[in-house]
């Protein structure tokens, strides 16, 4: 028995020391919390007070992005502060149709990193003409400041106020008066399609999609050469079941136009990548969806029959971003809906890595084709696939 006492003593002594150390840590944390509390309580109530204010007016936009990522900056625009405050219902305290006593206007998380740029966007005269700055808005969107705040000013309009009838607009080139050209490199539609301006148009994705005389793809029947499927090949997979869907591509709406001729309604999601993509989609009588690459799709779960994408997904995309995009597309597709991946391309050595990601979502392969991409160095592959979403419990 006596031989066990020193061992027990050592054990209890060690336990006591551990408890004592834990108590010291707890007291230190308590003092730290008290110190932080005093610090924040003493902050002035005036929200215009900015510590270590940095002057941004003489800096480039690249400098703004870098510095605003490192320094906290309060929004200076009074209009922006007005926008982000909760908007109480009338009468005060009464709940609205969504069960809230106030509406909380939203802006994207990235807006905090781009405070001075967003301040510039929100600096205008209320109920006057908005600044001609859609390109500034787009830069904010693609940098993560999405959704953008609403503004209380009037949008600028093109000179023409009468669209063509739907039976002629799908494949008719827009008139120059249909598009405000001031923020584009091209100043007329001919510039968008002429071979003489091919290197000076201001865009490179979808290089020939402004030529609306091309009613569809010239699909070769040789499966060893062509990476494309025809519209009929897609629709025959689900006769009568494809009614509504999404095209997420740098596009002027050609896929949507082809589907419209088959009585299918497609929303075309794209940005204005140096050219009037959205304006041309709308001029054709189709639905443009102006949304950034990093945004969650504005559709409810399990509602679309088809999601199509071309010239968007390719070897530039990182695996983690691809995962978030694919799973968001999965969210909006209904059970047994179709995911149409159209001419995805990447380096030959990377294709398996991307194919593994498509396999991970567990879709059934209805159409699948991998062929060489022969327009450049011939070290790339095309993948086209039509995949069916499973029914999940």
KABELFEN-V672161 format. One record per residue. N is the residue number from 1. PHI is phi in radians with two decimals (* if undefined). PSI is psi in whole degrees, 0 to 359 (* if undefined). OMEGA is omega as a letter, one per 30 degrees, with the letter a starting at -180 (NA if undefined). Layout:
N/PHI/PSI/OMEGA, N/PHI/PSI/OMEGA
//
This chain:
1/*/316/a, 2/-1.11/331/a, 3/-1.20/340/a, 4/-1.50/344/a, 5/-1.14/314/l, 6/-1.02/323/a, 7/-1.13/316/l, 8/-1.14/321/l, 9/-1.08/316/l, 10/-1.10/320/a, 11/-1.11/312/a, 12/-1.18/326/l, 13/-1.13/317/l, 14/-1.12/319/l, 15/-1.11/319/l, 16/-1.09/318/l, 17/-1.09/320/l, 18/-1.11/316/l, 19/-1.11/321/l, 20/-1.09/319/l, 21/-1.14/319/l, 22/-1.09/321/l, 23/-1.12/319/l, 24/-1.10/319/l, 25/-1.11/317/a, 26/-1.08/318/l, 27/-1.13/322/l, 28/-1.12/316/l, 29/-1.10/322/l, 30/-1.11/317/l, 31/-1.14/322/l, 32/-1.11/316/l, 33/-1.09/319/l, 34/-1.13/320/l, 35/-1.13/315/l, 36/-1.10/321/l, 37/-1.07/315/l, 38/-1.09/322/a, 39/-1.08/313/a, 40/-1.32/330/l, 41/-1.14/328/a, 42/-1.48/0/l, 43/-1.17/134/a, 44/-1.03/147/a, 45/-1.28/338/a, 46/-1.18/114/a, 47/-1.25/352/l, 48/-1.45/350/a, 49/-1.26/123/a, 50/-2.18/125/l, 51/-1.51/139/l, 52/0.94/50/a, 53/-1.05/135/l, 54/-1.89/133/l, 55/-1.44/119/a, 56/-1.83/348/a, 57/-1.08/330/a, 58/-1.67/5/a, 59/-1.69/157/l, 60/-1.32/166/l, 61/-1.12/327/l, 62/-1.12/319/l, 63/-1.12/322/l, 64/-1.06/314/a, 65/-1.06/316/a, 66/-1.19/313/a, 67/-1.27/324/a, 68/-1.25/340/l, 69/-1.27/338/a, 70/-1.75/334/a, 71/-2.10/135/l, 72/-1.24/134/a, 73/-2.40/127/l, 74/-1.35/141/l, 75/-1.09/133/l, 76/-1.57/332/a, 77/-1.17/121/l, 78/-1.10/324/l, 79/-1.13/323/l, 80/-1.20/320/l, 81/-1.14/320/l, 82/-1.06/319/a, 83/-1.12/318/a, 84/-1.42/348/l, 85/-1.20/145/l, 86/-1.01/142/a, 87/-1.89/100/a, 88/-1.12/149/l, 89/-1.30/166/l, 90/-2.00/131/f, 91/-1.23/159/a, 92/-0.99/135/l, 93/1.60/348/l, 94/-1.45/135/a, 95/-1.38/144/l, 96/-1.57/190/a, 97/-1.20/345/l, 98/-1.78/9/l, 99/1.48/19/a, 100/-2.01/148/l, 101/-1.46/344/l, 102/-2.51/157/l, 103/-1.74/135/a, 104/-1.93/96/l, 105/-1.06/144/a, 106/-1.98/149/l, 107/-2.36/161/a, 108/-1.31/156/a, 109/-1.04/323/a, 110/-1.15/346/a, 111/-1.08/329/a, 112/-1.14/331/l, 113/-1.37/344/a, 114/-2.12/41/a, 115/-1.03/313/a, 116/-1.22/326/l, 117/-1.17/319/l, 118/-1.19/323/l, 119/-1.00/318/l, 120/-1.11/319/l, 121/-1.11/326/a, 122/-1.66/14/l, 123/-1.77/109/a, 124/-2.88/172/l, 125/-1.64/123/a, 126/-1.07/139/l, 127/1.11/23/l, 128/-1.99/183/l, 129/-1.21/135/l, 130/-1.14/150/l, 131/-1.03/152/l, 132/-1.46/78/a, 133/-2.44/35/l, 134/-1.06/330/l, 135/-1.20/327/l, 136/-1.14/318/l, 137/-1.06/319/a, 138/-1.17/322/l, 139/-1.09/321/l, 140/-1.11/316/a, 141/-1.05/310/a, 142/-1.28/348/l, 143/-1.63/7/l, 144/1.78/356/l, 145/-1.53/74/a, 146/-2.62/120/g, 147/-1.37/150/l, 148/-1.35/154/l, 149/-1.20/151/l, 150/-1.21/160/l, 151/-2.22/153/l, 152/-1.81/60/l, 153/-2.49/167/a, 154/-1.62/131/l, 155/-1.26/149/l, 156/-1.36/151/a, 157/-2.19/155/l, 158/-1.24/170/a, 159/-1.29/330/a, 160/-1.47/139/a, 161/-2.15/14/a, 162/-2.32/108/a, 163/-1.31/161/l, 164/-1.25/153/l, 165/-1.14/153/a, 166/-1.06/327/a, 167/-1.20/347/l, 168/-2.11/352/a, 169/-1.47/337/a, 170/-1.02/320/a, 171/-2.14/24/l, 172/-1.88/132/l, 173/-1.09/132/l, 174/-1.06/151/l, 175/-1.38/153/a, 176/-1.03/329/a, 177/-1.29/352/l, 178/-1.37/347/a, 179/-2.26/130/l, 180/-1.35/118/a, 181/-1.72/357/a, 182/-1.08/331/a, 183/-1.75/9/l, 184/-1.89/156/l, 185/-1.19/316/l, 186/-1.33/143/a, 187/-1.99/5/l, 188/-2.75/168/a, 189/-1.24/327/a, 190/-1.02/326/l, 191/-1.08/329/a, 192/-1.28/340/a, 193/-2.10/349/a, 194/-1.33/138/l, 195/-1.15/337/a, 196/-1.22/337/a, 197/-1.91/15/a, 198/-1.02/331/l, 199/-1.74/5/a, 200/-2.32/30/a, 201/-1.58/339/a, 202/1.63/3/l, 203/-2.60/160/l, 204/-2.33/332/l, 205/-1.18/142/l, 206/1.01/54/a, 207/-1.08/330/a, 208/-2.00/13/a, 209/-1.35/351/l, 210/-1.43/351/l, 211/-1.46/98/a, 212/-1.41/1/l, 213/-1.30/343/l, 214/-1.51/97/a, 215/-1.31/346/a, 216/-2.99/191/a, 217/-1.60/141/l, 218/-1.44/85/a, 219/-1.38/118/l, 220/-1.41/144/a, 221/-1.43/347/l, 222/-1.35/107/a, 223/-1.19/345/l, 224/-1.42/349/a, 225/-2.01/313/a, 226/-1.55/136/l, 227/-1.74/9/a, 228/-1.89/148/l, 229/-1.95/148/l, 230/-1.40/161/l, 231/-1.04/320/a, 232/-1.13/324/l, 233/-1.08/327/a, 234/-1.30/310/a, 235/-1.20/331/a, 236/-1.19/342/l, 237/-1.19/331/a, 238/-2.41/71/a, 239/-0.99/122/l, 240/1.33/0/a, 241/-1.78/346/a, 242/-1.65/107/a, 243/-2.09/318/a, 244/-2.39/150/a, 245/-2.98/189/a, 246/-2.31/137/l, 247/-1.97/112/a, 248/-1.84/91/a, 249/-2.73/157/l, 250/-1.29/102/a, 251/-2.54/158/l, 252/-1.84/12/l, 253/1.74/14/a, 254/-1.13/318/l, 255/-1.06/317/l, 256/-1.12/323/l, 257/-1.17/317/l, 258/-1.09/320/l, 259/-1.26/327/l, 260/-1.04/321/l, 261/-1.14/344/l, 262/-1.81/16/l, 263/1.13/34/l, 264/-2.01/133/a, 265/-1.69/123/a, 266/-2.16/130/l, 267/-1.54/133/a, 268/-1.83/111/a, 269/-1.66/119/l, 270/-2.80/162/l, 271/-1.77/171/l, 272/-1.60/85/a, 273/-1.45/66/l, 274/1.51/2/a, 275/-2.70/165/a, 276/-1.41/63/a, 277/-1.06/310/a, 278/-1.15/321/l, 279/-1.11/321/a, 280/-1.21/319/l, 281/-0.98/312/a, 282/-1.14/322/a, 283/-1.13/338/l, 284/-1.47/0/a, 285/1.42/23/a, 286/-1.94/171/a, 287/-1.75/109/l, 288/-1.49/140/l, 289/-2.09/106/a, 290/-1.51/103/a, 291/-2.60/146/a, 292/-1.51/165/a, 293/-1.08/326/a, 294/-1.54/7/a, 295/-1.66/147/l, 296/-1.23/137/a, 297/-1.13/139/a, 298/-1.50/46/l, 299/-2.18/150/l, 300/-1.35/165/a, 301/-1.10/142/l, 302/1.02/44/a, 303/-2.05/340/a, 304/-1.78/148/l, 305/-1.51/332/a, 306/-2.64/141/l, 307/-2.16/126/a, 308/-2.10/144/l, 309/-2.58/134/l, 310/-2.50/148/l, 311/1.08/13/l, 312/-1.96/303/l, 313/-1.37/116/l, 314/-2.74/194/a, 315/-1.16/357/l, 316/-1.34/340/a, 317/-1.49/133/l, 318/-1.30/155/a, 319/-1.10/318/a, 320/-1.15/318/l, 321/-1.10/318/l, 322/-1.01/319/l, 323/-1.08/314/l, 324/-1.12/321/a, 325/-1.16/311/a, 326/-1.06/319/a, 327/-1.28/335/l, 328/-1.29/321/l, 329/-1.09/319/l, 330/-1.03/320/a, 331/-1.04/317/a, 332/-1.51/343/l, 333/-1.32/139/l, 334/-1.34/162/l, 335/-0.98/134/a, 336/1.26/9/l, 337/-1.25/167/a, 338/-1.91/133/l, 339/-1.83/115/a, 340/-1.88/101/l, 341/-1.59/113/a, 342/-1.94/107/l, 343/1.04/48/l, 344/-1.17/135/l, 345/-2.39/152/l, 346/-2.85/176/l, 347/-1.08/147/a, 348/-0.96/318/a, 349/-1.24/345/a, 350/-1.73/351/a, 351/-1.06/318/a, 352/-1.07/322/l, 353/-1.04/317/l, 354/-1.29/320/l, 355/-1.04/322/l, 356/-1.03/324/l, 357/-1.22/321/l, 358/-1.13/324/l, 359/-1.17/328/a, 360/-1.11/334/a, 361/-1.40/354/l, 362/1.30/27/l, 363/-1.46/153/l, 364/-1.42/132/a, 365/-1.46/110/l, 366/-1.59/318/l, 367/-2.34/140/a, 368/-2.67/128/a, 369/-2.61/129/l, 370/-2.16/121/a, 371/-2.39/159/l, 372/-1.14/144/l, 373/-1.68/114/a, 374/-1.88/11/a, 375/-1.45/345/a, 376/-2.27/251/a, 377/-1.55/355/a, 378/1.06/27/l, 379/-1.92/18/a, 380/-2.15/160/l, 381/-2.18/149/l, 382/-1.69/141/l, 383/-2.17/125/l, 384/-2.14/139/a, 385/-2.66/145/l, 386/-2.06/118/a, 387/-2.08/144/a, 388/-1.88/126/l, 389/-1.23/135/l, 390/-1.37/162/l, 391/-1.47/128/a, 392/-2.05/144/a, 393/-1.33/*/NA
//
